[in-house]
Amino acid sequence: MALSNARKKQLRSIAHNLNPIIMIAEKGITETIEKELERALEDHELIKIKININDPAIRKTMANELCVKHKADLVQSIGKVAVICRHAKKPKPKLSNLLRPA
């Protein structure tokens, strides 16, 4: 699902105050990271990921690969931080970054 520019702007403003939930280092995308990312997307819907790798091309590829694999949308990618979003089937009001008041 492609996000409109207006929706991306809304999501970026919500994500501004969030801290990265997932951190990826030199080992790359492991099975544990995959499971944690799936859980985080299901609970929070909008999350930040820190990709701690120096090569910008590899960071971009990893962010896109994670979005495709987990059926999420890349909202923003600045430096080593990527913001991704996937709407949950049954959102949890106390955990969802999209439903909680700012």
Secondary structure as UniProt FT lines:
FT   HELIX           5..15
FT   TURN            16..17
FT   STRAND          22..24
FT   TURN            26..27
FT   HELIX           31..44
FT   STRAND          46..51
FT   HELIX           56..69
FT   TURN            70..71
FT   STRAND          73..78
FT   TURN            79..80
FT   STRAND          81..85
FT   TURN            93..95
FT   TURN            97..99
//
